[in-house]
Amino acid sequence: MALDSKVPEGPIKDKWTDYKNHIDLVNPANKRNIDIIVVGTGLAGGSAAATLAELGYNVKAFAYQDSPRRAHSIAAQGGINAAKNYQGDGDSNYRLFYDTVKGGDYRSREANVHRLAEVSGNIIDQCVAQGVPFARDYGGLLDNRSFGGVLVSRTFYAKGQTGQQLLLGAYSAMNRQIARGKIEMFNRHEMLDVVKIGGKARGIIARNLITGEIERHSAHAVVIATGGYGNVYFLSTNAMGSNATAAWKIHKKGAYFANPCYTQIHPTCIPRSGDYQSKLTLMSESLRNDGRIWVPAKLEDAKAIQQGKLKPTDIAEADRDYYLERRYPAFGNLVPRDVASRAAKERCDAGYGVNATGEAVYLDFAFAIERYGKEQAKIHGIKDATPAKIYELGQAIVEAKYGNLFQMYEKIVDENPYKTPMMIYPATHYTMGGIWVDYNLMTTVEGLYCIGEANFSDHGANRLGASALMQGLADGYFVLPYTIGDYLSHDIRTGKIPTNTPEFDEVEKEVKDRIDFFVNNKGTKSVDYFHKKLGKVMWDKVGMSRNEKGLTEAMAEIKAIREEFWKEVKVPGSANEMNVELEKAGRVADFLELGELFAKDALVRRESCGGHFREESVELDGEQKGEAKRDDVNFAFVSAWEYKGEPADAVLHKEELEFKDIELKQRSYK
């Protein structure tokens, strides 16, 4: 099947407007007769469910948590991008479009990214109207800060808890529709498969996670908004419940999976402390606005710090290596995430790491505290302010901007980050790959849509900071509600979709058989045993840097772990009750297949781009020596994989990427 991205004709700046002017619509009376299932209630799913219900459709929303407000979007910290140019620093829709395509290392679809930039401003207006408490400047206008990979300040924020505040906005919009009866909410329900009738997505099979009951739900269209697959690494910044099951199940039913090898390694996470850790904690990228990243310049100092003989505050200024400022003078500490992560790994691999394991660098706020303190002393007319007073005034400003992040850090590490530099290290965070969708956000299965982090569409090979929240809300509030109507306009005479059909029978039987297998298998090893084994292979061989030998080994090793899993996994408890181990078993089974496809995709893509760094593809000389080397002649395409049974047998389909509005060139942040 040829991939048809359905990108409209015409100049890029007019595509979305012209397209909306000509698509088919569903009149309000007919919307009352159409059902839509939305799986996932984070920013993408929550905003989509609320908006579709507001338009008049009957929405069934599914969340595996006890409430939509517990979706993992709540954990996003630093902010949301929009090209409002409130700072007057030269921002525009075009510049946001350009930065996103460049930041993604020229591996995203231009038309989708331009649309994202166009609707970004509307999101802020919508959220302000909902009461989202964005930070404001002295005059009462919305404040902005800068993020990696850009030269302007376009990130709107609410302290370090932006995701939580935006999610509460979407949640309040959902609650209004739940109260009106337009959204039927299914908390504590997990989608375990999609049902197709006549080639179209017409429903799902879900498990009630409290009672274990298997349920059938039908609709005229199904929307997947279940986030990314970062937990394939076991340790990641994702919530422990975040999983890829919904996306993987629809992949097995015909939805192509695009670019699985594009994962984001976030440069500022609290370092791993030992082998028994269950997840990693993110420190917002916004901290790089004011924190300076460094390691000791002398190897002997680094060794002394690792052994606990020296403190970071003992290292003289002249003996510190601010390596991002040294290597990337134009962007400094605000280079994109993939660049910052690899630079940290390079320093730590060379022996300059600063914790006991040698896997950490410093993020230092001493300079920011002093700078803000002096500024405040001037503002308050304090002449000859003492260093202690300057420190006190400066700390108050840093606390107002990032207080909750510093609090979190101190609780976890038991060190005061105002007095001692934070320790950070890269960790798996966001996934740019996901289900392939066309311009309408429809997958390769008719009537089956995918939005937010679960799809591949906007970030190419690397997501810029504060763009995840932007994409989730753009898809849910402003894109999908238009495009889905074009498809549903053909269903106004269809009537309710019955669930007592052979198609529902068959899929329900598949789901029940798998559950029965898990609870009856007489294995000896826990689900986590296999998940940790998979995670180790993924991090060691499909992690921050990849090569042909490691990827080939990873594919074989993951397959072996998967085969052992199906023989040896033990799931205690029964199927007809709340059973968290049973939930995990299904999710890890899916990760064990996805991980192999991930490694295969990384093996086939013999270039470095964004978060995908192949050691064989690196600049050997010139100004960019040591940086990632793209191959636009052979790899300027989206890899869309078709399921054929074993992950190793997946068939590659290519969507060739066209760059008509942005010149393809070497990505430089120097």
N, C-alpha and C positions, 0 to 999 in steps of 0.2 A: 504494500500500500504506500503510495507516494505521500509524503508529509505536506499537507497544505496549511500554511500558517494563516491563511485568510487575511493577510495584511491588506488594508484597502489601498487603492491607487491614489496618486496625487501627492502634492508636497507634504512633507512630514508635519509641518505646523498645522495643516488643515485636515489631516487624515481622520482624527477622532471626531472633530466637529461635523465634518461631512458625513461620516459613517453614522453618527447618531441621528442625523437628519433624515437618513434613508432606511433605517432598519424597521422591521415590522414591530408593531406594538400590540399589547393585549389591553382591551378596554377594561375599566374598573369592574364592571359587572361580571366579566368573564374571569377576572383574576380570582374571584371568590370560589371558582370551581376548579382551581389548579393547586396541587399540593407540591411542595418542595421539601426535600430532606436536606438539612445542613448538619454535617458531622464535624464536631469541634466547635468550641465557643470562645476561642481566644479572640484577638483583635480582628482577624479576618472573618472567622465564622460568626462571632457575635455581631459585628457590624453588618454582615450580609443578612443574617437572620432578622435583625431589627429592621433593616431597610426593606427587605422583601415583604415582611409582614406589614410595614407601614404602607407599602404600595397596594396591599390588599390580598396577596397570596396567602395560602394556608401553609404555615411553616412548622415542620417538626424538627426540633434542635436536639442534638445528642452530645452529652459530655460524660466522660468517664469519671470526672470529679464529682464531689457532692454539690457543687455549685459552679455556674459558668465563671464566676469571679475568681475561681482558683486556677484558671487556665494558665499555662506557663508564660503567656505574654506579660503576666503580672511581674515577672522577674526582670524585665527590661529596665535598664537604669538611666542611661545617659540622655536620651532625647529622641525627637522625631524631626526629620528634615522637611523643609518647605521653602520654596523660592519667593519669599515675601519681600526681600531686600529691605527689611525694617532698619538694618544697620547702615544703609546707604553705602555699602562697600562694594557695589558692582555686581550683585547677584541678579539672576534672571532665570526664567524657565530654561532657556537654552543652556546656561552655565550648569544648572543642576543636571540636565540631560547629558551634557558633555562630561561632567565629573563622574557621573554614574557609569557611563559607557567606558570611560578611561579607567576608572577604579576597578571595574569588572574585567580589565585587561582585554577589552574589545572582543568579548565572547557572549554579549547579550544581543537580543533582537532590538534594533534601533526603534522601531515603531512603538513597541511596548514601553520602552524606557521614556520616550518623549511624552507618551500619554501620562505616565506616572508623574513626570515633572509638571505637566499641565494641571493635573487635579490636586497637586500637593497643597496649594494655597487653600483650596476649598476645605481640606481636612481640618486645618487649623481653625477656620471660621466655625465649622461644625462642632469641633470640640470645645471651643470657647462658649458657644451657645449652650452646650450641655453642662457647662460649669467646670470644665477641667481647669484646675488651679495652676496654669502655667506661671513660671517665674516672670516677674515684671521688673522693669528698670525703675529708676527714681521717679521718672515722670508718669509712671503708670502704664507705659506701653509694654507689650510683650518683649521679653529679653531673648537674646540668642547667644549661643556659644558656638565655637568652631569644633569640628571633628576631623579625624584623619582623612587625608586624601583631597582636601579642598583648601582654597585660599580665601574663603569668605566665612562669615558666621551666619549659618542658616539653621541651626539646631535649636528647636523649641524644647523646653525642659521643665520639669517640676522636681527640683532638688535632684536626687539620684533615684527617683522612683517614678519616672515618667510612664513606664508600662502599666504600673498599677493604676495611676490616675486616668490614663486613656481607657483602660479596661473597665474601670468603674463607669466611665461615660457610656461605653458601648453596652455595659450591663444594665444601666438605668434605661437606656433606649429599648433593650430587650424586655425588661420588666414591664414597661408600659404595654408592650404587645402581648406579653403573657397574661397580664390582667385583662386585656381586651379579648382574649381567646384566640388571637391570631397566631401566636406561637404556642405550640404544645411542647413543653420542656421535658426531656427525658434525662434527668441526672443519673449518675451511677449506671450508665449504660455504655457498653462498648460495641462498636460496629465490628463484626467479625467477617462479613463478606458482602459483596454487592450482588444484586439479582438483575439479570438482563432478560428482557422479553422482546423478541423480534429484533435483537441486536441493540436495543436501547436500554439504558439504565432505568429501571422502574422500581427499585426498592433496595432494602438492605435486610440482612439478618443481624440482630443485635442480642447481646446477653445482658440481662439484668444482673448487675454485679452484686446486688444484695441477696437475691433469692436464687440466682443461677438459672433462672428461666430463660429459654431461648424464644425470641420474639420476631415476628415478621412485620415489616413496615413498608408500605408502598408509597410511591409518589410519581409525579410526571417527570421530575428531574432530581438528580442527586448531586450535592455539592460537598466536596471533601476539603476540609480546612483544619487539618490535624497536625500541622507543624512539620518540623524536620526530623532527620534520622541521626542526629549527632550521637545518640546513645548507643550506636553500633560500636563505639569505642569503649563502652562501659563507663569509663570516667569521662565526664564532660560537664559543661556548665548547665546542661539541661536538667529539668526536674527529673527525678528518678522514674516517674511514670511516663515521661515523654517517649513516644514509640513510633514505629513506622508501619504498624499493622494495616491501618486503613489504606494507606498509599500502596503498600506491597500487595494487598489483596486485589486492589483494582488493577494493578500491574499484571497480576496473574490472570485477570479476566479480560485483558486486551488493551489496557492503557499503557502506552509506551513510557518508559522511565528514562529521563534525560540527564545526562552529565552527572552520574552518581559520584564521580571522583572529585567534584568541586566542593570541598569542605572548607569552612573557615576555622582557622586556628586563631583564637583571640589572644592578643599579646599581653593583656593585663588581667591575669587571674591569680588567685592566691595559690602558691605552689603546693604540690602534693606533699603530704606529710608521711605517708607510709602505705603498706600493702593492703591495709584493711579499710581504706577510705571508700565511701560509696558514691560521692560526687565531688565536683570542684565548684568553687565559688568565684563568680565574676567580680572584678572591680571595673567599674565603668570606664570606657575609653575617654569620657569627658575629663577624667583625671589628668590625661596627657596635655590638656590645655594649660595646666598650672604646675604639674609635676614634671621634673626633669629625670630622664632615665640614664643611669650610669652603672658602671662596674669599676673596680679598681684597675688602674692602668698597669700596676705591677703584679706579676703572677704571685710573688711571695706575699703580698698583701691579701690577695684573694684566698690563698691557702690559709693564712692566719685567721681570716674571717670564718672560713669553713670549719676551722678547728676551735672556734670560739675564743681565740686569743686577742682578736681585735674587734672593735665595734665600727659601724660605718662612719660614725661621727669622729672617729680617730683618724680617718683618712683625709689628708690635706687636699685642698682644692686642686693643687697642681698634680696630684697623684690620682685623679679621677678621670675616667674616660667616658665622656658623654657621647657614646658611639653613634647615636642617631643624628645628633647635631653635627658630628664630625663627617659622617658619610653622606647625609642628605641635607645640606645647608638650607636649601629653599624651603623645605617642609619641616625639618628638624624632628621634634618629638611627635609631630602630627602626620607622619607618613601613614599610608594605608595599613590595614591590619596584617596582611600577608607579608609585607616588607618588614614591619616592626617585629613580627614573630620570628621570621627567619634570621634577622639580625641578632635577636636575643639568643636564639639557639646556637648561632655561630660563636658568639662570645662564650657561652657556657660550655660548648663542646671544646673550645680552646683552653678551658680550665679556669675561666674568670668568674664562674658562678659564685653566688654569695650566701648560700645556706649550706646546711650539713651535707646535702646530697649534691651540691654543686649545680643545682637546677633552679636558679633564681637570679634576678637582677634587681637593682634598686629603683624605686620611683620616689623622688625626693621633693618635698614641699617646702623646704627651708627657705628657698629663694622667693617663692610666691608669698609666704607668710611675711617675710621682710618687706617685699615690694608693696603688698597691700597695706601693711602696717604704716609704712612711711606716707603712703597716699592718704590714709585715714588721719594720721597725725596732722597733715597739712589741712585737710578738710575741717578738722576740729580746732584748728588754730593752736595746736600744741607745739610750742617752740622747744628745741633741745630735748625732744622725747628720749627717755632712756631706752636702751635695747629691750628691757623687760616690757615697757609700755608698748613699744613698736610690735613686739611679739604678740602681746595680748590683743592689740587692735587687729593685727593681721590674721591671727587665729580665728577671730570672730567672723571675718569675711569668708575664710576657707570653710568654716563650719556651716555658715549659711548656705554655701553653694554645694557642699559635698558631705554634710554632717552624717547622714545615715550610712554612707559608705565607710567613713572612718570608724563609725561605731561597729559596723559589721566586721570590719577588719580586726579591730581590737578584741572583739568577742572570740574570733576564731584563732588568731595568732598570739593573743595575750601580750601585745606590744602597743605602745601609744604612737600612732603614725604621725601625730603632730610633732613629736620629739625625735623619733627614729624613722628613717626612710622606710616606706612599705617595701616588702619583697613581692615580686611578681614573676610569673613565668607563663609562657603560652599554653593554652588548653583548647581542646575541641569545643566549638561554640555553635555556629550556625551552619546550615547546609544550603549551598546555592543550587545544587542539583535537586531534582524532584520530578514529579509527573510532568510529562510534556503536555503543553496546552497551546492552542492556537490563539489568535488575537482576541477571540471571544472568551478565552479562559476555559474552553471545552477541551477535554482530553480526546484521545483517538477512539473513545467509545461515545456514541451518540447519547446526548442527555446527561453525560457525566462530566461535571465541572470540577476544577481544582484551583484553590485560591491560597494566597499567603505563602508562607514558607514551604508548604507542601508541593507547590509547583516550582518550575525552574526559571520563570520567565524574565525576571528583571535584572538580576545581579551579575550575570555572566559568570566569571571564574572567581570573583571576590566581591563580597558585599561591603560597601562603605558603611561606617558607623552611622547609626540613627536612620538607616534606610529600611530596616525590617518593619518598624512600626508604620512607616510611610506606605510601604507596599501592602501590608495587611489591611490597613484602613482604606487605601485607594481601591483595592480589589473589592472590598466588602461594601463600602458606602457608595462608590462612584462609578465602578466599571461593571461588575457582574450584574447589578440590578438592571442595567440597560441591555447588556448582551444576551442575558438569559431569556428576556422577553421575546427576542427575535426567534428563538427556538420554540418557546412555549406557545407562540401565536398559532402554531400548527396543532396544538393539543386542546383547543377550546371545546371541541366536540367529543373528546375522548371519553370523558366521564371518569369516575373513580377507578383506580387500578385495583383489581381484586388480588388478594394474597393466597387464595386457595387454588393455585395453579401448579402444574408440574414443575415449572421453573423455580418457584419458591420451595416446593417439596425437595427438589434435588439439592439446592444450595443449603437448605437447612440440614439435610442429611449429612452433607460434607462437613458442616460445622460441628454437628453432634458427634460424628465419628471421630473427629480429631480430639474433641474434649474427652470422649470416652477413652481414647488411646492414652492420653496423658494421665488420667486418674487411675488407670488400670495397669500402666507399665511398671514392671517390677525392677526398676533401675536402682542404682546405688549412689548416684551423684545429684547434687542440687542444681537447680536452674542457674543460680549465680556462678557455680563452678564453671559452667560452659560459657556464660556471658563474659566472665573475667578472662577466660582463655582466648575468646574471640577478640576482646578488647586489646589484649597484649599483642596479638598478631597485627591487628589494625594499626596500633600506635607505632610499633617497631618497624613495620614494613609498608604501611599505607598511610603514614602519618605526615609529619611536616616536610619530609623529603623522601623521594621515592626513586627506585631504580629497577631496571628490567629483572635482575636476578631476584630481588626482594619481592617484587609483585608476583612473579611466577611462583615463588615459594609460598607466598601468602594464599594464592588461589588453591593450591594443593592442601595447605594446612587447614584452611577454613573448611574445605570439603571434608577433610578427615574429622575435624571437630563436629561438623554437622552429622556425619554418619554415627559417631560415638554418641552424640546427643540423643538420636532416635532410638539407640539401643539402651543407653544407660541413665536417661533422665528419670528422676523420681519426683513425683508431685504428690505431697501428702493431702489429706482431706478429700472431700467429694465434690461432685459437679453441682449439686443442688444447694449450695450455700455460698456465702461470701468466701472466696478462696483466692487470696492474693498471689499465691504461688502458681495457681492455674493460669491466672491472667498473665503473669510474667512468662510462663512457659510458652504460651502462644506468641508473645512478642519476641522472645529470644529466638524461637524457631524462625521467625521472619527475618530477624537480623542476621541469622546464620546463612540465609540465602542472599540477602541484600549485600552483605559484606563481600561475598565472592564476586558479585556483579560489579561492585565498587572497584575491587582490585583489577578486574578485567578491563573496565573502562579506563582506569589509570594506566594500565599496560598498553592499551591501544593508542592512547594519546601521547605520542612520543614528542612532546614539546613541554616547556614550562609555561604556565600562564596562571596568574592570580594565585589562588590557594593550592594549585596543583604544581608542585615543583619536582621536575625530573632532573636528577643529577647529571644525566647525559646531555641536558639542554641548558647550557649556561654560557653567558658571554665570557669569552676568554681574554679579550683585551679591550682597549679603549676606555672611555669614560665610564661605561656601564659594566666594567669587568666584575665578574662574580655575581651579577644580577641574572634573574630569570630570562631565558631566551624563548620568545614566541616563534612559531612557524606558521605564518599567515598563508603561505602557499598551499600547505597540505592540511592545515587543521582549523581553518576559519569556518567551522561548522558546529552545530549542536549534535551531540551523540544521542540518538533516541533509540533505546533498546526495546526490542519486542520479545516477550516471554515465550520460551519454547521448551519449558520443562526444567532441565538443569540450568543454573545460572551461567555455566560455562558455554552453554549452547545458544545463549541469547543472540538474536540477529540485530545487527547495527543498521539503523536508518539515519541518513544525514540530512539535517536542515541546513543548507548553505546559508551563511550569514552575509548580508549585503550591507556595505557601509557607504551610503550615498551622501550623508550629511556630516559625517565625522571622518577625518582622515585617519587611516590605519597607520599608527607610527609607534616607535619604541616608547614604552611608558617610562618616563623619567621623573623622579621626585628630587633630583639633585639641584 
